[in-house]
Amino acid sequence: SNTTCNNIINAVREEPPIERLERLLSGWKDVASAKGVTIRQKFDTSSSDTIAGKGKRTSDERHKKDLAIMQSCQSWRELHASLVEREADMMKSHGERMRKIRDNLDSNKKKIAKVSVRPRGGGIGMASKAAKREAILSGQRGLRATS
C-alpha cells in the first residue's frame, strides 16, 4: 500500500504541469457531467480577442498596454494594484467623456435670452386691448397706415 502511494506520487511529480492540469480539468468535467451539468462553449475560441480577454469596447492600444502591465507584475498584490489603478483611470476618462458630452449638449442648445410674462385675464390688459380695438374700429387708429 505504501509503495503504491509512492509510485503514484512519483508519477505525478514526473508528469508535466500542463498535462497534470488538463487531467485535473478532465476529472472535474467528468464529475460535473455525472451530476447532470452540461458544458457548452461560451466564447468563440477562434478569435484572438476573446482568448486574450479583450473587451468589445477596449481599444487595441489600451489592450496592449493592459497586457504589458499584467505580464510585468511579479505578484498578486502588484496585479491587484495595477487593476485598481486601471479602474481609477477608466472612471476618470468616463467622467471626462460625460462632461464633454454635457458641455456639447449645453453649447448646442438654443438659449432664450429673456422671457416676459403679460398678465392674463380680466385685468388692466383687457381694458387696454378693448380700448385699442375700439379705436381701430372707430377709425381713430390706422389712419397712418392708409395715408
Stockholm file with secondary structure:
# STOCKHOLM 1.0

chainA/1-147         SNTTCNNIINAVREEPPIERLERLLSGWKDVASAKGVTIRQKFDTSSSDTIAGKGKRTSDERHKKDLAIMQSCQSWRELHASLVEREADMMKSHGERMRKIRDNLDSNKKKIAKVSVRPRGGGIGMASKAAKREAILSGQRGLRATS
#=GR chainA/1-147 SS CHHHHHHHHHHHHHSCHHHHHHHHHHHHHHHHHHTTCCCCCCSCTTSHHHHHTCCTTSCHHHHHHHHHHHHHCCSHHHHHHHHHHHHHHHHHHHHHHHHHHHHHHHHHSCCCCCCCCCCCSSSHHHHHHHHHHHHHHHTSSSHHHHC
#=GC SS_cons         CHHHHHHHHHHHHHSCHHHHHHHHHHHHHHHHHHTTCCCCCCSCTTSHHHHHTCCTTSCHHHHHHHHHHHHHCCSHHHHHHHHHHHHHHHHHHHHHHHHHHHHHHHHHSCCCCCCCCCCCSSSHHHHHHHHHHHHHHHTSSSHHHHC
//
